[in-house]
Amino acid sequence: MEWDTRLIHDGQEPDPLTGAVNVPIYLSTTFRQSSPGVGTGYVYSRTGNPTRAALERALARIEGGAGALAFGSGLAAISALVMSYPKGSRIVAGDDLYHGATRLLELSRTHGVRVDFVDTTNLANVRKAFASGPPVSLLYLESPTNPLLKITDLKAAAAIARRGRATVAVDNTFASPVLQRPIELGADIVVHSMTKYIGGHSDVLGGALVLRTQELLDRLYWFQNSAGGVPSPFDCYLLIRGLRTLGVRVRQHVANAQQVAEYLSHHPRIVRTLYPGLPGHPGHEIARRQMDGFGGMVSAEVAGGQRAAIGVAKRLKLFTLAESLGGVESLVNHPALMTHRAMPLAEQKAKGISGGLLRLSIGIEDAEDLIGDLRQALA
Ligand SMILES: *Cc1c(COP(=O)(O)O)cnc(C)c1O
């Protein structure tokens, strides 16, 4: 089946009891047993819930895994994953991850896990990390990254990890499964903040782990159930609803982002435009190979530094000044003062997160209106 068909039908059969075409919201926290230990398979809602199971089934089929686990937020998912590595393990991770993921990995150091952060856009760094030091248990990647939209060659990085017998996890939030399927590229675990493109309407938090093998699914299920960071049945319903329109939404995000990026790249007040769909982007060729579109996120550096960038952000009318991304509405974020504020200034500087940088989450409005809004804000 093709993409749009799969997003609407995979794992989402009409309710066998009533024929309802939408998955029912099962609020019940507990399930009757006919004899002690004998029942329908559902026991208690943290352990398993039919609405959550429908979401997990759909996610597993779409990403191509043996199974999926849904969580109450992206960070609850990442936390379960990180927690599953015991004292003495070694994790190699990208050095430009979502800041919350970096924080959790740093926390795991206090529990005796060794974590090495490397720039995975240069595969020589990944090879070097695997060639020196103790064996690696997990390679943790993100592509494209936030807010600099750096691209890692996932297939090549996964091959290095495979030779080193390490598990590979990829945070696929920025691409969404419509544009990139990491398991097809060699990953073992796909991470999502479903709060972003999968939810798609900035009204629900959610996270997911999709596992390539049954063994990984069983291992991580233990952590989902034991740590308990599960989403509510109502949230699962909203996330299933989001999945059904993901295809059409993402195509519109991508088409708009390409137009906005091209407009900004020619604007005299923009110093540099970061978008993997621009031929000058250092990851353009890899992104073309491993993605089915370049995504809906565009970052740009305004001439005149922080003061000028704040002025532009405040003059924008259609773009709302707010954190987060992936919703139908366009948002503008000033990473240095907002999403990345907790990062020390020296580190921001070293990474290239300057005061002039703005990150745009391009929504699905008409591109002409978005460009018109940018034109007046930059005038
Ligand atoms: C937002 C985000 C997260 C964290 O997800 P929450 O749902 O906010 O907990 C993780 N990774 C990426 C790439 C994100 O954008």
The ligand as an ORCA input file, in Angstrom:
! r2SCAN-3c Opt
* xyz 0 1
  C      10.358     18.139     21.257
  C      11.400     17.139     20.972
  C      11.716     16.142     21.911
  C      11.049     16.067     23.263
  O       9.699     15.753     23.149
  P       8.576     16.222     24.211
  O       7.339     15.655     23.593
  O       8.626     17.714     24.266
  O       8.936     15.609     25.512
  C      12.682     15.212     21.568
  N      13.337     15.276     20.391
  C      13.076     16.238     19.483
  C      13.846     16.261     18.201
  C      12.110     17.200     19.741
  O      11.860     18.162     18.840
*
